[in-house]
Amino acid sequence: MLFTATPDAYRSVHARLHLALAMLLAGSSVVMTKIVGASLPLFLANALILLPASVVLIGLTWWREGPVRVPPDAWRPLILQALCGIVLFRVFLFYGVPLTSAASAGILTSAVPAVTALLAWLLLRERLGTRAIIGVALTALGILVLTVPSASPDAGARPLLGGLFVLGAVFGEASWNVLSRVSGARLSPLAATTVVTTFALLLFLPLAVAEALRFDFSSLTLGDGVAILYYALGATVVAYVLWFSGVRYLSASTAAVYTGWLPISAVALSALALHERLTLWHALGLACVLCATFVFARSEE
């Protein structure tokens, strides 16, 4: 008898494709950071990225949900999420990626689940189960592997310092995750992301304006403009829409597995787009963080 796919089966397949594509796009943001950061100063670059992203998100939220009404008690946690999860994350990433390789940075950013679990244990007194502890240990091993001097032949002048900056970005993203658990904001994921992204743009603006007054915009090329728009719309807005359009049809543990596509995307694109040389140490580090991702996914079951 021929197999007939049910509507639920089709929905599950589409949801999984959406999650995989979302993480592939998110992984490309590490490579885009290196490209955009080579042409623009830090704060101006991020303002130019967040401006179109905020405009599109505001329009999308208005179209799907109407005007966003933020409860008075939600302003502070949302601003803190913008500061930690976007501003600090991007500042540390823009400082760190030029000092190390994009491949190593992409692998290091996969430490977010482990750092989130540690912060939740320290700050929220959430229990660290056996699987979570194993996941943290595997992540730590993956990070240690990348500190081997010969791990990244195409790293910048100070790869260890660059790695520390990237880990600072990881702590910023993990702080966002912890803050989102305690914020109590009665907002949809789309509305919350729109508000946080807009707040982050406002936080970047003062220093971005100061940098813009001294920057020679005639030095920018068409490729720079395409990279900025791709970072804003592809690696940010489209990745977000794909993720949340798929995650609602799958369990948290299943969705967590697909975050493993992020370092795979970052490593592959660093070789294809930036022509970075990949080593056995990259493969070992990637294997460790991918195993950690699967362990964390099992811990959600």
One Martini backbone bead per residue (centre of mass of N, CA, C, O) as a GRO file, in nm:
protein
  301
    1MET     BB    1   0.097   0.036   0.022
    2LEU     BB    2   0.068   0.356  -0.008
    3PHE     BB    3   0.192   0.644   0.111
    4THR     BB    4   0.004   0.891   0.301
    5ALA     BB    5   0.020   1.210   0.362
    6THR     BB    6  -0.044   1.412   0.612
    7PRO     BB    7  -0.096   1.724   0.721
    8ASP     BB    8   0.092   1.688   0.970
    9ALA     BB    9   0.338   1.593   0.810
   10TYR     BB   10   0.374   1.841   0.637
   11ARG     BB   11   0.400   2.041   0.872
   12SER     BB   12   0.653   1.914   0.995
   13VAL     BB   13   0.839   1.947   0.752
   14HIS     BB   14   0.812   2.254   0.725
   15ALA     BB   15   0.909   2.324   1.009
   16ARG     BB   16   1.193   2.200   0.979
   17LEU     BB   17   1.281   2.377   0.742
   18HIS     BB   18   1.251   2.647   0.886
   19LEU     BB   19   1.460   2.595   1.110
   20ALA     BB   20   1.703   2.539   0.932
   21LEU     BB   21   1.699   2.810   0.776
   22ALA     BB   22   1.721   2.995   1.019
   23MET     BB   23   2.005   2.888   1.114
   24LEU     BB   24   2.156   2.944   0.853
   25LEU     BB   25   2.113   3.250   0.864
   26ALA     BB   26   2.228   3.301   1.149
   27GLY     BB   27   2.516   3.194   1.083
   28SER     BB   28   2.581   3.422   0.867
   29SER     BB   29   2.627   3.663   1.070
   30VAL     BB   30   2.926   3.613   1.128
   31VAL     BB   31   3.028   3.675   0.844
   32MET     BB   32   2.895   3.958   0.823
   33THR     BB   33   3.057   4.085   1.051
   34LYS     BB   34   3.331   4.074   0.901
   35ILE     BB   35   3.246   4.237   0.650
   36VAL     BB   36   3.117   4.494   0.778
   37GLY     BB   37   3.354   4.557   0.987
   38ALA     BB   38   3.561   4.637   0.747
   39SER     BB   39   3.377   4.915   0.655
   40LEU     BB   40   3.258   4.976   0.949
   41PRO     BB   41   3.173   5.106   1.223
   42LEU     BB   42   3.016   4.966   1.478
   43PHE     BB   43   2.763   5.156   1.539
   44LEU     BB   44   2.687   5.221   1.248
   45ALA     BB   45   2.644   4.936   1.147
   46ASN     BB   46   2.412   4.859   1.349
   47ALA     BB   47   2.218   5.083   1.272
   48LEU     BB   48   2.195   4.999   0.966
   49ILE     BB   49   2.077   4.718   1.041
   50LEU     BB   50   1.835   4.793   1.247
   51LEU     BB   51   1.659   4.982   1.084
   52PRO     BB   52   1.527   4.789   0.870
   53ALA     BB   53   1.444   4.576   1.076
   54SER     BB   54   1.248   4.754   1.239
   55VAL     BB   55   1.059   4.841   1.013
   56VAL     BB   56   0.966   4.556   0.933
   57LEU     BB   57   0.869   4.462   1.215
   58ILE     BB   58   0.658   4.680   1.259
   59GLY     BB   59   0.489   4.615   1.009
   60LEU     BB   60   0.436   4.314   1.075
   61THR     BB   61   0.302   4.356   1.350
   62TRP     BB   62   0.072   4.540   1.257
   63TRP     BB   63  -0.050   4.339   1.050
   64ARG     BB   64  -0.091   4.087   1.260
   65GLU     BB   65  -0.157   4.261   1.565
   66GLY     BB   66  -0.106   4.547   1.578
   67PRO     BB   67  -0.063   4.743   1.820
   68VAL     BB   68   0.174   4.788   2.065
   69ARG     BB   69   0.131   4.692   2.417
   70VAL     BB   70   0.315   4.792   2.689
   71PRO     BB   71   0.362   4.712   2.989
   72PRO     BB   72   0.493   4.887   3.248
   73ASP     BB   73   0.656   4.625   3.374
   74ALA     BB   74   0.821   4.568   3.080
   75TRP     BB   75   1.036   4.780   3.010
   76ARG     BB   76   1.291   4.698   3.164
   77PRO     BB   77   1.338   4.405   3.053
   78LEU     BB   78   1.344   4.494   2.753
   79ILE     BB   79   1.590   4.679   2.775
   80LEU     BB   80   1.782   4.460   2.884
   81GLN     BB   81   1.758   4.279   2.637
   82ALA     BB   82   1.872   4.484   2.438
   83LEU     BB   83   2.146   4.522   2.579
   84CYS     BB   84   2.233   4.217   2.590
   85GLY     BB   85   2.118   4.064   2.319
   86ILE     BB   86   2.233   4.304   2.119
   87VAL     BB   87   2.445   4.510   2.199
   88LEU     BB   88   2.657   4.333   2.345
   89PHE     BB   89   2.668   4.111   2.138
   90ARG     BB   90   2.766   4.294   1.896
   91VAL     BB   91   3.009   4.426   2.019
   92PHE     BB   92   3.168   4.168   2.083
   93LEU     BB   93   3.157   4.048   1.797
   94PHE     BB   94   3.297   4.288   1.645
   95TYR     BB   95   3.560   4.256   1.815
   96GLY     BB   96   3.619   3.938   1.785
   97VAL     BB   97   3.620   3.839   1.484
   98PRO     BB   98   3.884   3.991   1.377
   99LEU     BB   99   4.074   3.821   1.595
  100THR     BB  100   3.946   3.581   1.457
  101SER     BB  101   3.759   3.336   1.332
  102ALA     BB  102   3.455   3.263   1.199
  103ALA     BB  103   3.451   2.966   1.273
  104SER     BB  104   3.511   2.994   1.575
  105ALA     BB  105   3.280   3.190   1.639
  106GLY     BB  106   3.048   3.001   1.554
  107ILE     BB  107   3.110   2.785   1.767
  108LEU     BB  108   3.100   2.966   2.024
  109THR     BB  109   2.793   3.055   1.993
  110SER     BB  110   2.697   2.755   2.086
  111ALA     BB  111   2.714   2.827   2.409
  112VAL     BB  112   2.436   2.940   2.497
  113PRO     BB  113   2.291   2.700   2.640
  114ALA     BB  114   2.506   2.664   2.863
  115VAL     BB  115   2.499   2.954   2.980
  116THR     BB  116   2.199   2.958   3.040
  117ALA     BB  117   2.203   2.726   3.245
  118LEU     BB  118   2.401   2.862   3.443
  119LEU     BB  119   2.240   3.125   3.496
  120ALA     BB  120   1.980   2.983   3.594
  121TRP     BB  121   2.123   2.849   3.835
  122LEU     BB  122   2.238   3.112   3.972
  123LEU     BB  123   1.971   3.312   3.952
  124LEU     BB  124   1.704   3.093   3.953
  125ARG     BB  125   1.754   2.801   4.068
  126GLU     BB  126   1.788   2.599   3.858
  127ARG     BB  127   1.809   2.284   3.765
  128LEU     BB  128   2.086   2.062   3.710
  129GLY     BB  129   2.103   1.819   3.518
  130THR     BB  130   2.279   1.570   3.383
  131ARG     BB  131   2.253   1.663   3.087
  132ALA     BB  132   2.335   1.957   3.132
  133ILE     BB  133   2.618   1.896   3.239
  134ILE     BB  134   2.716   1.754   2.985
  135GLY     BB  135   2.668   1.995   2.797
  136VAL     BB  136   2.865   2.187   2.936
  137ALA     BB  137   3.118   2.008   2.906
  138LEU     BB  138   3.117   1.991   2.596
  139THR     BB  139   3.138   2.292   2.548
  140ALA     BB  140   3.405   2.336   2.697
  141LEU     BB  141   3.566   2.146   2.516
  142GLY     BB  142   3.518   2.300   2.250
  143ILE     BB  143   3.662   2.558   2.347
  144LEU     BB  144   3.940   2.436   2.418
  145VAL     BB  145   4.012   2.337   2.134
  146LEU     BB  146   4.024   2.643   2.014
  147THR     BB  147   4.299   2.719   2.188
  148VAL     BB  148   4.472   2.601   1.996
  149PRO     BB  149   4.713   2.746   1.811
  150SER     BB  150   4.638   2.558   1.535
  151ALA     BB  151   4.323   2.587   1.488
  152SER     BB  152   4.357   2.896   1.340
  153PRO     BB  153   4.528   3.003   1.064
  154ASP     BB  154   4.307   3.264   1.004
  155ALA     BB  155   4.356   3.428   1.231
  156GLY     BB  156   4.414   3.680   1.401
  157ALA     BB  157   4.631   3.840   1.612
  158ARG     BB  158   4.408   3.769   1.872
  159PRO     BB  159   4.238   3.488   1.932
  160LEU     BB  160   4.191   3.482   2.239
  161LEU     BB  161   4.057   3.759   2.263
  162GLY     BB  162   3.838   3.703   2.054
  163GLY     BB  163   3.709   3.467   2.211
  164LEU     BB  164   3.630   3.638   2.459
  165PHE     BB  165   3.440   3.826   2.311
  166VAL     BB  166   3.247   3.606   2.209
  167LEU     BB  167   3.172   3.512   2.496
  168GLY     BB  168   3.045   3.780   2.569
  169ALA     BB  169   2.817   3.747   2.363
  170VAL     BB  170   2.702   3.490   2.488
  171PHE     BB  171   2.622   3.621   2.760
  172GLY     BB  172   2.422   3.818   2.637
  173GLU     BB  173   2.229   3.606   2.514
  174ALA     BB  174   2.177   3.451   2.778
  175SER     BB  175   2.053   3.691   2.928
  176TRP     BB  176   1.809   3.715   2.752
  177ASN     BB  177   1.691   3.436   2.820
  178VAL     BB  178   1.659   3.488   3.124
  179LEU     BB  179   1.489   3.750   3.108
  180SER     BB  180   1.247   3.617   2.951
  181ARG     BB  181   1.158   3.443   3.207
  182VAL     BB  182   1.117   3.718   3.413
  183SER     BB  183   0.949   3.952   3.277
  184GLY     BB  184   0.627   3.909   3.217
  185ALA     BB  185   0.564   3.965   2.929
  186ARG     BB  186   0.256   4.025   2.739
  187LEU     BB  187   0.400   3.908   2.463
  188SER     BB  188   0.470   3.833   2.170
  189PRO     BB  189   0.739   3.734   2.000
  190LEU     BB  190   0.713   3.953   1.781
  191ALA     BB  191   0.672   4.201   1.965
  192ALA     BB  192   0.924   4.168   2.141
  193THR     BB  193   1.131   4.183   1.910
  194THR     BB  194   1.052   4.461   1.809
  195VAL     BB  195   1.107   4.619   2.068
  196VAL     BB  196   1.403   4.531   2.115
  197THR     BB  197   1.516   4.626   1.842
  198THR     BB  198   1.438   4.925   1.876
  199PHE     BB  199   1.595   4.977   2.133
  200ALA     BB  200   1.873   4.907   2.016
  201LEU     BB  201   1.878   5.132   1.811
  202LEU     BB  202   1.863   5.365   2.021
  203LEU     BB  203   2.133   5.282   2.165
  204PHE     BB  204   2.317   5.318   1.902
  205LEU     BB  205   2.271   5.610   1.785
  206PRO     BB  206   2.459   5.819   1.923
  207LEU     BB  207   2.733   5.685   1.823
  208ALA     BB  208   2.651   5.664   1.526
  209VAL     BB  209   2.637   5.965   1.468
  210ALA     BB  210   2.930   6.029   1.542
  211GLU     BB  211   3.049   5.840   1.321
  212ALA     BB  212   2.902   5.964   1.070
  213LEU     BB  213   3.046   6.249   1.081
  214ARG     BB  214   3.342   6.089   1.014
  215PHE     BB  215   3.234   5.937   0.766
  216ASP     BB  216   3.305   5.792   0.443
  217PHE     BB  217   3.053   5.698   0.228
  218SER     BB  218   3.219   5.672  -0.048
  219SER     BB  219   3.364   5.393   0.043
  220LEU     BB  220   3.124   5.248  -0.032
  221THR     BB  221   2.977   4.965  -0.164
  222LEU     BB  222   2.752   4.759  -0.299
  223GLY     BB  223   2.836   4.518  -0.123
  224ASP     BB  224   2.790   4.657   0.148
  225GLY     BB  225   2.485   4.706   0.112
  226VAL     BB  226   2.407   4.409   0.079
  227ALA     BB  227   2.516   4.311   0.352
  228ILE     BB  228   2.336   4.488   0.530
  229LEU     BB  229   2.060   4.388   0.422
  230TYR     BB  230   2.103   4.092   0.482
  231TYR     BB  231   2.147   4.119   0.785
  232ALA     BB  232   1.870   4.254   0.840
  233LEU     BB  233   1.671   4.055   0.673
  234GLY     BB  234   1.787   3.767   0.664
  235ALA     BB  235   1.952   3.723   0.952
  236THR     BB  236   1.690   3.841   1.104
  237VAL     BB  237   1.392   3.849   1.000
  238VAL     BB  238   1.366   3.580   0.842
  239ALA     BB  239   1.476   3.400   1.064
  240TYR     BB  240   1.255   3.464   1.266
  241VAL     BB  241   1.004   3.384   1.101
  242LEU     BB  242   1.086   3.090   1.052
  243TRP     BB  243   1.114   2.999   1.342
  244PHE     BB  244   0.814   3.077   1.445
  245SER     BB  245   0.667   2.909   1.216
  246GLY     BB  246   0.791   2.625   1.327
  247VAL     BB  247   0.791   2.598   1.650
  248ARG     BB  248   0.472   2.561   1.694
  249TYR     BB  249   0.488   2.241   1.569
  250LEU     BB  250   0.706   2.183   1.793
  251SER     BB  251   0.908   2.080   2.013
  252ALA     BB  252   1.158   2.191   2.210
  253SER     BB  253   1.356   1.955   2.154
  254THR     BB  254   1.341   1.963   1.846
  255ALA     BB  255   1.421   2.260   1.806
  256ALA     BB  256   1.702   2.247   1.948
  257VAL     BB  257   1.847   2.074   1.734
  258TYR     BB  258   1.848   2.308   1.504
  259THR     BB  259   2.081   2.484   1.631
  260GLY     BB  260   2.314   2.315   1.491
  261TRP     BB  261   2.312   2.481   1.216
  262LEU     BB  262   2.471   2.734   1.290
  263PRO     BB  263   2.772   2.635   1.297
  264ILE     BB  264   2.765   2.505   1.021
  265SER     BB  265   2.717   2.765   0.865
  266ALA     BB  266   2.960   2.928   0.967
  267VAL     BB  267   3.181   2.732   0.872
  268ALA     BB  268   3.107   2.707   0.572
  269LEU     BB  269   3.110   3.020   0.504
  270SER     BB  270   3.403   3.075   0.588
  271ALA     BB  271   3.512   2.901   0.350
  272LEU     BB  272   3.347   3.014   0.102
  273ALA     BB  273   3.358   3.340   0.154
  274LEU     BB  274   3.658   3.367   0.319
  275HIS     BB  275   3.869   3.129   0.285
  276GLU     BB  276   3.894   2.949   0.521
  277ARG     BB  277   4.079   2.730   0.710
  278LEU     BB  278   4.019   2.406   0.799
  279THR     BB  279   4.034   2.199   1.088
  280LEU     BB  280   4.039   1.953   1.315
  281TRP     BB  281   3.962   2.144   1.550
  282HIS     BB  282   3.698   2.236   1.430
  283ALA     BB  283   3.567   1.956   1.419
  284LEU     BB  284   3.585   1.899   1.724
  285GLY     BB  285   3.434   2.148   1.825
  286LEU     BB  286   3.175   2.094   1.664
  287ALA     BB  287   3.113   1.815   1.782
  288CYS     BB  288   3.078   1.907   2.074
  289VAL     BB  289   2.842   2.118   2.030
  290LEU     BB  290   2.648   1.919   1.895
  291CYS     BB  291   2.627   1.724   2.129
  292ALA     BB  292   2.525   1.936   2.327
  293THR     BB  293   2.264   2.002   2.176
  294PHE     BB  294   2.139   1.716   2.205
  295VAL     BB  295   2.146   1.707   2.513
  296PHE     BB  296   1.967   1.956   2.562
  297ALA     BB  297   1.724   1.843   2.412
  298ARG     BB  298   1.682   1.600   2.606
  299SER     BB  299   1.643   1.783   2.866
  300GLU     BB  300   1.348   1.888   2.752
  301GLU     BB  301   1.175   1.611   2.778
   0.00000   0.00000   0.00000
